[in-house]
Amino acid sequence: MLLPPGTAAEAREEVERIGRHVAAAEPHALGLFDGTAGDLLLLATCTRHNPVGALRDAAAALARRLTQALVDGIRRPSVADGEAGVWWALASLSAAGWMDASSVVRARAGRVCRIATVMASQGVLDPIYGAVGSARALLDVDAERGGDVAAAVIAALHRVKVPLGPGVAFLMPRADGVGTRVDLGRAHGAVGVLGFLVEAASHGVPDAEPLACAVVEGLLHAASWGPEGARVPSWLDAAGAPHYVQDLAWCYGELTVADALDASGLALAKDAWRAAAARIGVGVAQRPPARPAPRDAASVCHGAAGVLRLFLRLGARGSEPRLVAAAHAWLERTLGEQRRDAHRAGLLTGAAGVGLALLDGLGLRTHRWDALL
């Protein structure tokens, strides 16, 4: 993405500042989305672009800590805050040749598979805290083992699917543990499940593509179309009533639906899905700017970096200049929010995700850091 020189220089400086902060931070939680594993991805990426000794040493120290944690065993199982996320981070960096944790990755793969299969059997299917996320991590690293787990997860998804027009969605436990709802978002609902199903379909897992198609039909049915695109509810309550969130975000809303439709349409050769995605995305880009949710205002999950990442992906996969222009605007907004935001850990709510999104905006993407998002 071609940026004005001043903006590009400012973004580089901010990434360096974030890297220094993360390198100097005290040890904290281990997770990928909320802790050290996410920070490692940023430091490893920064080191590739600028092998500063302090960042290189900090990355090596984090890698040693995470490797030992895997050997010792991590109590939480999920991609977001537990073993599956740490395992995936070390596996992906090893596959890229940036470090060598391949022996412990191989040794712990069986445990990640077993836990994901148990979660599926218990109906713990959340895209970031449950079996859907863990199965996606396994498919990304070890397709053979991951395929068996994915098949078990798909069987479990059929047990919780509910009709949504001509398609389906899923009745999932709420993230706060209070009841269930039909969540259509990425973090805890249908969009997150769709990403997993498309990945599973690419590896030939039986029934993945038909179920993915049914999810898309459900999302399109839930959308309310107008001259300026569409509104998509974030969730449906027990009575089937739609609930909308006004703020733009990675984790819910029509922009994340647009990105999912476009990526899925590209992967499965569904031009109609991509056309719907472009219409939704352009409609969002042309709306008056809305402030991201006040918590984590710069972050990937609820804030500006997540919106930047979505517009970057939509713009890169297509030829719509309004989406590219929106990415420019949200890069500048991310910089502004990050200056005001407190530094936290991890990819989703922390500074590491902001730094990696800024690097993507600068055209300096060297690692698939967001493959599970």
C-alpha positions as CSV (number, residue, x, y, z in Angstrom):
1,M,0.0,0.0,0.0
2,L,1.5,3.3,-1.1
3,L,1.5,5.8,1.8
4,P,2.6,9.4,2.1
5,P,6.2,9.5,3.2
6,G,5.4,11.2,6.5
7,T,2.7,8.7,7.4
8,A,5.0,5.8,6.5
9,A,7.8,7.2,8.6
10,E,5.5,7.7,11.5
11,A,4.2,4.2,11.3
12,R,7.7,2.8,11.2
13,E,8.6,4.8,14.3
14,E,5.5,3.6,16.1
15,V,6.3,-0.1,15.3
16,E,9.8,0.4,16.6
17,R,8.4,2.0,19.8
18,I,5.9,-0.8,20.3
19,G,8.7,-3.3,19.8
20,R,10.9,-1.7,22.4
21,H,8.0,-1.6,24.9
22,V,7.2,-5.3,24.3
23,A,10.9,-6.3,24.6
24,A,11.1,-4.5,28.0
25,A,7.8,-5.7,29.4
26,E,7.7,-7.9,32.4
27,P,6.7,-11.6,31.8
28,H,2.9,-12.1,31.8
29,A,0.3,-14.6,30.5
30,L,1.4,-17.1,27.9
31,G,-1.4,-16.8,25.4
32,L,-1.4,-16.0,21.7
33,F,-4.3,-13.6,21.7
34,D,-3.6,-12.1,25.1
35,G,0.0,-12.7,26.1
36,T,3.6,-13.7,25.4
37,A,3.0,-15.9,22.3
38,G,1.5,-12.9,20.5
39,D,4.3,-10.7,21.6
40,L,6.8,-13.2,20.3
41,L,5.3,-12.9,16.8
42,L,5.8,-9.2,16.8
43,L,9.4,-9.3,18.1
44,A,10.3,-12.1,15.7
45,T,8.9,-10.0,12.8
46,C,10.6,-6.8,13.9
47,T,13.9,-8.7,14.2
48,R,13.5,-9.8,10.6
49,H,13.3,-6.2,9.4
50,N,15.8,-4.7,11.8
51,P,17.9,-7.2,13.8
52,V,18.4,-4.9,16.8
53,G,20.2,-6.8,19.6
54,A,17.7,-5.9,22.3
55,L,14.7,-7.1,20.2
56,R,16.5,-10.2,19.1
57,D,17.5,-11.1,22.6
58,A,14.0,-10.5,23.9
59,A,12.5,-12.7,21.1
60,A,14.9,-15.5,22.0
61,A,14.0,-15.2,25.7
62,L,10.3,-15.4,24.9
63,A,10.8,-18.4,22.6
64,R,12.7,-20.2,25.4
65,R,10.0,-19.4,27.9
66,L,7.2,-20.6,25.7
67,T,9.1,-23.8,24.6
68,Q,9.6,-24.7,28.3
69,A,6.0,-23.9,29.1
70,L,4.9,-26.4,26.4
71,V,7.2,-29.0,27.8
72,D,5.9,-28.5,31.3
73,G,2.3,-28.4,30.1
74,I,-0.1,-25.4,29.9
75,R,-3.3,-25.6,31.9
76,R,-5.6,-23.8,29.5
77,P,-6.2,-25.5,26.2
78,S,-7.4,-22.8,23.7
79,V,-5.9,-20.9,20.9
80,A,-6.7,-17.6,22.5
81,D,-5.1,-18.0,25.9
82,G,-3.7,-21.5,26.2
83,E,-1.7,-24.4,24.8
84,A,-3.0,-24.5,21.2
85,G,-2.1,-20.9,20.6
86,V,1.4,-21.3,22.1
87,W,1.9,-24.5,20.1
88,W,0.8,-22.8,16.9
89,A,3.0,-19.7,17.4
90,L,6.1,-21.9,17.9
91,A,5.2,-24.2,15.0
92,S,4.6,-21.3,12.6
93,L,7.9,-19.6,13.5
94,S,9.7,-22.9,13.1
95,A,8.1,-23.5,9.7
96,A,9.3,-20.1,8.6
97,G,12.8,-20.9,9.6
98,W,13.0,-18.2,12.2
99,M,13.6,-20.5,15.1
100,D,13.8,-24.2,15.8
101,A,11.2,-25.6,18.2
102,S,10.2,-28.4,15.9
103,S,11.0,-31.2,18.3
104,V,8.7,-29.9,21.1
105,V,6.0,-28.9,18.5
106,R,6.0,-32.5,17.2
107,A,6.0,-33.9,20.8
108,R,3.0,-31.8,21.8
109,A,0.9,-32.2,18.6
110,G,-0.8,-35.3,19.9
111,R,-1.8,-33.6,23.1
112,V,-3.3,-30.6,21.2
113,C,-5.2,-33.1,19.0
114,R,-6.6,-35.0,22.0
115,I,-7.7,-31.9,23.9
116,A,-9.4,-30.5,20.8
117,T,-11.3,-33.7,20.2
118,V,-12.5,-33.8,23.8
119,M,-13.6,-30.2,23.6
120,A,-15.6,-31.0,20.4
121,S,-17.2,-34.0,22.1
122,Q,-18.3,-31.7,25.0
123,G,-19.7,-29.0,22.7
124,V,-17.0,-26.5,23.5
125,L,-16.8,-25.1,20.0
126,D,-15.9,-21.4,20.3
127,P,-13.7,-20.1,17.4
128,I,-11.1,-18.8,19.8
129,Y,-11.6,-20.5,23.1
130,G,-12.8,-23.9,21.9
131,A,-12.4,-26.8,19.5
132,V,-13.0,-24.7,16.3
133,G,-9.9,-22.6,17.0
134,S,-7.7,-25.5,18.0
135,A,-8.7,-27.5,14.9
136,R,-7.9,-24.6,12.7
137,A,-4.4,-24.3,14.3
138,L,-3.9,-28.0,13.7
139,L,-4.9,-27.8,10.1
140,D,-2.5,-25.0,9.5
141,V,0.5,-26.9,10.9
142,D,-0.3,-30.6,10.6
143,A,-3.0,-31.2,8.0
144,E,-3.1,-35.0,8.4
145,R,-3.7,-34.9,12.2
146,G,-5.8,-31.8,11.9
147,G,-8.1,-33.4,9.3
148,D,-9.2,-36.0,11.8
149,V,-9.9,-33.4,14.5
150,A,-11.6,-31.2,12.0
151,A,-14.0,-34.0,11.1
152,A,-14.9,-34.4,14.7
153,V,-15.5,-30.7,15.1
154,I,-17.7,-30.6,12.0
155,A,-19.8,-33.4,13.4
156,A,-20.2,-31.4,16.7
157,L,-21.1,-28.3,14.7
158,H,-24.0,-30.2,13.1
159,R,-25.3,-30.9,16.6
160,V,-25.6,-27.2,17.4
161,K,-26.6,-25.7,14.1
162,V,-29.9,-23.9,13.8
163,P,-31.8,-22.7,10.7
164,L,-31.2,-19.2,9.5
165,G,-33.3,-18.6,6.4
166,P,-32.0,-21.1,3.8
167,G,-28.8,-21.5,5.6
168,V,-27.6,-22.1,9.2
169,A,-25.9,-20.6,12.1
170,F,-24.9,-22.1,15.5
171,L,-26.3,-21.9,19.0
172,M,-23.2,-21.2,21.0
173,P,-22.5,-20.6,24.7
174,R,-22.0,-16.9,25.3
175,A,-18.4,-15.8,25.8
176,D,-19.4,-14.5,29.3
177,G,-20.8,-18.0,30.2
178,V,-24.3,-16.7,30.7
179,G,-26.6,-18.7,28.5
180,T,-26.5,-19.3,24.7
181,R,-27.2,-17.2,21.6
182,V,-26.8,-17.4,17.8
183,D,-23.6,-15.4,17.5
184,L,-22.8,-14.2,13.9
185,G,-19.4,-12.7,14.7
186,R,-15.8,-13.8,14.2
187,A,-14.6,-14.3,17.7
188,H,-17.4,-16.4,19.0
189,G,-19.8,-17.2,16.2
190,A,-20.6,-18.0,12.5
191,V,-17.9,-15.9,10.9
192,G,-15.2,-17.6,12.9
193,V,-16.7,-21.0,12.2
194,L,-16.8,-20.2,8.5
195,G,-13.0,-19.5,8.4
196,F,-12.4,-22.9,10.0
197,L,-14.7,-24.6,7.5
198,V,-13.0,-23.0,4.5
199,E,-9.6,-24.1,5.8
200,A,-11.0,-27.6,6.3
201,A,-12.4,-27.7,2.8
202,S,-9.1,-26.7,1.4
203,H,-7.6,-29.9,3.0
204,G,-10.4,-32.1,1.7
205,V,-12.2,-32.7,5.0
206,P,-15.6,-34.3,4.3
207,D,-18.7,-32.1,4.6
208,A,-16.6,-28.9,5.3
209,E,-17.6,-27.1,2.0
210,P,-21.3,-27.9,2.2
211,L,-21.5,-26.6,5.7
212,A,-19.5,-23.5,4.8
213,C,-22.0,-22.8,2.0
214,A,-24.9,-23.1,4.4
215,V,-23.2,-20.7,6.9
216,V,-22.8,-18.1,4.1
217,E,-26.4,-18.5,3.1
218,G,-27.4,-17.8,6.7
219,L,-25.2,-14.7,6.9
220,L,-26.6,-13.3,3.7
221,H,-30.1,-14.0,4.9
222,A,-29.5,-12.1,8.1
223,A,-28.2,-9.1,6.3
224,S,-30.5,-6.1,5.7
225,W,-29.7,-4.7,2.3
226,G,-30.0,-1.1,1.3
227,P,-28.6,1.4,-1.2
228,E,-25.5,1.8,0.9
229,G,-24.6,-1.9,1.4
230,A,-25.9,-4.0,4.2
231,R,-26.3,-4.1,8.0
232,V,-25.5,-7.5,9.6
233,P,-26.5,-8.2,13.2
234,S,-23.8,-9.3,15.6
235,W,-26.1,-11.8,17.2
236,L,-29.7,-13.1,17.4
237,D,-31.3,-13.5,20.8
238,A,-33.4,-16.4,22.0
239,A,-36.5,-15.0,20.2
240,G,-34.5,-14.6,17.0
241,A,-34.4,-10.8,17.2
242,P,-31.3,-9.2,15.7
243,H,-28.9,-7.2,17.7
244,Y,-26.6,-4.7,16.0
245,V,-23.3,-3.1,17.2
246,Q,-22.7,0.3,15.8
247,D,-18.9,0.3,16.1
248,L,-16.6,-1.2,13.5
249,A,-14.5,-4.1,14.7
250,W,-12.7,-7.3,13.8
251,C,-14.8,-9.4,16.1
252,Y,-18.3,-8.5,14.9
253,G,-20.3,-6.5,12.4
254,E,-20.6,-6.2,8.7
255,L,-17.0,-5.4,7.9
256,T,-15.8,-8.7,9.3
257,V,-18.6,-10.4,7.5
258,A,-17.5,-8.8,4.3
259,D,-13.9,-10.0,4.8
260,A,-15.1,-13.5,5.5
261,L,-17.3,-13.6,2.4
262,D,-14.5,-12.3,0.2
263,A,-11.9,-14.8,1.6
264,S,-14.4,-17.7,1.4
265,G,-15.5,-16.8,-2.1
266,L,-11.9,-16.6,-3.3
267,A,-11.0,-20.0,-1.7
268,L,-14.1,-21.8,-2.9
269,A,-14.6,-20.0,-6.3
270,K,-17.9,-18.3,-5.4
271,D,-18.1,-15.1,-7.3
272,A,-21.4,-14.1,-5.9
273,W,-20.0,-14.1,-2.3
274,R,-17.2,-11.8,-3.4
275,A,-19.6,-9.5,-5.1
276,A,-21.7,-9.3,-1.9
277,A,-18.5,-8.7,0.1
278,A,-17.5,-5.8,-2.1
279,R,-20.9,-4.2,-1.8
280,I,-20.8,-4.5,2.0
281,G,-17.2,-3.3,2.3
282,V,-17.7,-0.3,0.1
283,G,-20.8,0.6,2.0
284,V,-18.9,0.6,5.2
285,A,-16.1,2.6,3.8
286,Q,-18.5,5.3,2.6
287,R,-20.2,5.7,6.0
288,P,-19.3,8.6,8.2
289,P,-16.5,7.5,10.5
290,A,-17.6,5.9,13.8
291,R,-15.3,5.8,16.8
292,P,-14.1,2.2,17.6
293,A,-15.4,0.8,20.8
294,P,-13.8,2.7,23.7
295,R,-12.0,-0.3,25.2
296,D,-8.8,-1.2,23.5
297,A,-9.4,1.6,20.9
298,A,-6.2,0.8,19.0
299,S,-6.5,-3.0,19.2
300,V,-7.1,-5.7,16.6
301,C,-10.2,-7.1,18.5
302,H,-12.3,-4.0,19.2
303,G,-10.3,-1.1,17.7
304,A,-8.7,0.6,14.8
305,A,-6.0,-1.9,14.0
306,G,-8.6,-4.6,13.4
307,V,-10.5,-2.3,11.0
308,L,-7.2,-1.5,9.3
309,R,-6.5,-5.2,8.8
310,L,-9.9,-5.9,7.4
311,F,-9.7,-3.0,4.9
312,L,-6.2,-4.1,3.9
313,R,-7.3,-7.6,3.2
314,L,-10.4,-6.5,1.2
315,G,-8.3,-4.0,-0.8
316,A,-5.5,-6.4,-1.5
317,R,-7.8,-9.2,-2.8
318,G,-9.8,-6.9,-5.1
319,S,-9.5,-3.8,-7.3
320,E,-11.9,-1.4,-5.5
321,P,-10.0,1.9,-4.8
322,R,-12.5,3.0,-2.1
323,L,-11.4,0.0,0.0
324,V,-7.7,0.9,-0.4
325,A,-8.5,4.5,0.5
326,A,-10.3,3.3,3.6
327,A,-7.2,1.3,4.6
328,H,-5.1,4.5,4.3
329,A,-7.5,6.4,6.6
330,W,-7.6,3.6,9.2
331,L,-3.8,3.3,9.2
332,E,-3.7,6.9,10.2
333,R,-6.4,6.4,12.8
334,T,-4.6,3.4,14.2
335,L,-1.6,5.5,14.8
336,G,-3.7,8.2,16.6
337,E,-5.4,5.6,18.8
338,Q,-2.2,3.8,19.6
339,R,-0.6,7.0,21.0
340,R,-3.5,7.3,23.4
341,D,-3.9,3.6,24.2
342,A,-2.2,1.8,27.1
343,H,0.1,-1.0,26.1
344,R,-1.2,-4.5,26.7
345,A,0.0,-8.0,25.7
346,G,-0.9,-10.2,22.8
347,L,-2.4,-10.0,19.3
348,L,-6.0,-9.3,19.9
349,T,-6.2,-6.7,22.7
350,G,-2.5,-5.7,22.8
351,A,0.2,-3.6,21.2
352,A,1.7,-6.6,19.4
353,G,-1.3,-6.9,17.1
354,V,-1.3,-3.2,16.5
355,G,2.4,-3.3,15.5
356,L,1.9,-6.2,13.2
357,A,-1.2,-4.6,11.5
358,L,0.9,-1.4,11.0
359,L,3.7,-3.5,9.4
360,D,1.1,-5.0,7.0
361,G,0.0,-1.5,6.1
362,L,3.6,-0.6,5.4
363,G,3.8,-3.6,3.0
364,L,6.3,-5.3,5.4
365,R,4.3,-8.5,6.0
366,T,6.7,-11.4,6.5
367,H,4.7,-13.8,8.7
368,R,1.2,-15.2,8.7
369,W,0.6,-13.8,12.1
370,D,-3.1,-13.5,11.6
371,A,-3.8,-17.0,10.1
372,L,-6.0,-17.9,13.0
373,L,-7.9,-14.6,13.2
